Amino acid sequence: MSLELYLDLLSQPSRTVYIFAKKNGIPFKLRTVELLKGQHLSKEFFPVNSLQRVPTLKDGDFVLSESVAILIYMSCKYQTADHWYPSDLQARVHIHEYLGWHADHIRGTFGVPLWAKVLAPLIGVQVPEEKVKRNRTNIDNALQHLEEKFLGHRSFLTSQQVTLADIMALEELMQVVAVGYNLFEGRPRLAAWRERVEAFLGIDLCQEARVPILNILEQAAKKTLPEPSPEFYTNMLHRISRIP
């Protein structure tokens, strides 16, 4: 039975899983789950993942959620090149060090601009300006740590070769770029890192995965985004209320 990946490419972690699988020639069946339509909350999706989240991997009877776990599973099962998730212990734990920091300082922070500019207005809600400014400060602080601690003078995060850390980080940063904040401007080391990662992955593959997010401002302006389902509307209000 072929691998199934339940994804919405508006989602940063979903894009990461998609790009990794495609880059490494891992055969899979794409099962699109449209978050804005609330398909992840549907009774049809619940048996697949009771956490009601994407990405989700299904390999026969084996089901896995959370992007980091999925990337590690695919890396190990399909024996991808060692640089992605090195067998060397110290190199591997440096990746986990980054991913732990990423979960605390990147994951929730870099998604806020999309909520402020697109998703909150979609349901008639305005994110307070003081929260938007605070988020921009948090993004700038995180970028400084990303550049100084994890990139330093290396070619890639944590290493001289591309790892899972790089692909996870880049798609989070691109979520912000897609809604109009060019966070690479004035940061030449980070900009050069982005170019190296995209050159390695293949710019066509990156663009293919990013079509939904790169078009979202235009869709919002034209009012062609799907109306959120009633179930997802409640979830959206809760998520907006938790923006610090």
N, C-alpha and C positions, 0 to 999 in steps of 0.2 A: 504494500500500500504506500502511495506516495505521500511525501510530507505536505501538510497543509499549513499555510500561514494566514491567519486572520488579521488583516491590517486595514488601517485608514491612513493614507499617505499625507493627510493633514497633520498627523501625529509625528513628532520628532522621533520617538523610539520606533515607530512603525517604519519610517524611512530608513533608519539605521539597519534594522533587520532585513529589509528589502534589498538595500544596497549591498550588504554583506553577502547575502545569499546569491545575488546575481553576480557579483564580482568573483565569487569562488565557484561558480558553476554548479551550485547546489540545486538539484531539481525540486521544484515545489509547485503546488497548486495554490494560486492566490484566491483567497476568500475575502472579498472587500466587505468591511463593516463600516457603514457610514455613521460617524459619531453624531453629526448634526441632526441626523434623522432619528437618533436614539436607537439605532439597531443593536448597539451593544447592551441595551437594557431590555431587549425583546425576549419573549419566552422561547424563541427559537435559538437564541445565542446562549441562554442560561445553561443548558446542558453541556455546552462546549467549555464555558468558563464561568463558574458561579461568581467570580470576582467582577464580572462584567467589564472587562478591560481589554484593550488591544495595546500591543501585539499579543497574540496567542499562537502557540505552535501546537499542532496535533500530528503525532507520528504514530499511526495505528491507534491503539488504545491509550497511548501516553500523551498527556496534555501538560503544557508548560506555559506559564505566564511570566511577565517581567522580562524586559528586553535584555538585561545583562545575562540572566539565566539562559535565555534563548540563544544569545550569541555564543556563550560558552558551550552550550550543548551542540550547536551546529559545528563549532570549531573542532570539538573533540570527536564527534561522531563521523564527520566527513574528513577528518585529518587534514585540515587546511594548513597552509604554510605556518611554520613555527612562529614567525614574527607577530602574527595576530594575537596569540595567547601563548607566550613562550613556555617551554618546558623548564627553563632555568627558574629556580624558585625566586630569586631576588628580582629578576625581571618581571615575573608574574605578579608578585605582591606589590610592585610599584604600580602596576595597572590597577590592582584592587585599591591601592591607596588613592589613586586618582578617582576611581569610580565611587568610592565612599564620599570623597569631597564633592564630587559632581552631584550626588544625590542631595546633599545638604545645601549647596551654594549655586548650582546651575539649574537643576531640573525645574524647581518651582519658580525660580526668579525669571528665567529667560522666556517663559511662556506668557508672562503677564502682559507684554505689549500687544499680543494678539487679542487677548481678552479686552484690553482697554480700547483698542482701535476698531475691532471688528465684532467680537462675540457679544460683549455687553450691549453695544448699540443695536445689535441684531434683535435683542429682546427688549429694547427700550430703556436700558439702564446705562447710567453714566458712572464710570469709575472716578472718584474724587481726584482732583488735580494733585493734591498733596500725596496721594498714593502713587500716582504716575511718576512724580518727581522722585519720590523715595525709591521706587523701583529702578529708575534710571541710575541713581547713585549706587544702588546695590549691584546693578549690572556692571557699572564701571569698576567698582571695587573687585568684583569677581574676575573681570577681565585682567586686572592688574595681577592678581594672584595666579591666574591661569598662565599668564605670560612669564612671570618671574619665577614661580615655584615649579610649574610642571613642564613648561617649554624651555625656559632658560636659553641656552645657546645650542640646544640640540636641534635636530632636523624635525623631530616629531615629539609629541607629548610623551614623556617618560623614557624615550628611546631614540635611537638613530634610525629606526624603522617604524613603519605604520603598525599600530596596534588597535585593539578594540577601543582603547581610550580615545584615539583620534577621531574615529568615526562617530562615536557617541557625542563627543564635544562639538564637532563641526555641525551636525544637524540641529543641535540646540541653538547654536549661534545663528544659523541660517533662518531660524524661525523669527528672529528679531529683524534680520536684514529684510525679510520678505514684507514686513509691515513698515518699512521706510527708515529704519535706523541703521545706517552703515557703520557698524561698530568696528570695522576694520580700518576705517579712515583714521589716519594719525597714529596707527599702530603697525608699523612696517614689519615687525617680527611676526605678529599674528597674521598679517596679510600674506606674507611669504609662506608661512605654515599652511594656510588655507590653500594656496596655489599648489604646494607640494602634495597635500592630501588629495586634492581633486585631480591632479595629474596622475597620481597613482591609481585612484579609483576609476578614472575615466570621466571626463567632463560630461560626455553624453549620458552616461548612467546617472550621474548626479542630477542633471537637468531633468531626465525622465522621472526620477523619483520626486523631484520638487515641483512638478507642474501644478499640482493642486494648491500648494502653499504660495507659490510665486504668483498665482492668478487670483488670490483671495481678495486683495484690495480692489481689483477691477470688478470682481463679482459683487463685492459689497456695494460699490458705487452704483452698479447697474441693478442692484436689488435682485440678483439671480441666485443668491445663496438659499438653500432649502430652509423652510421654516422649521425650527426645532420642534420635536415632538413634545407633547405635554409632560411626559416623563423626564425628558432631558431638560426641559425648561426649569423644572425644580432643581435638578442637579446643577444647572448653570448658575442659578441664583445663589446656591450654596457655595459654589466655587468662587464667585465674584465676592461674596461676603468675606471670604478668607484671604483676600489680597491684603497683605500687610501695609 
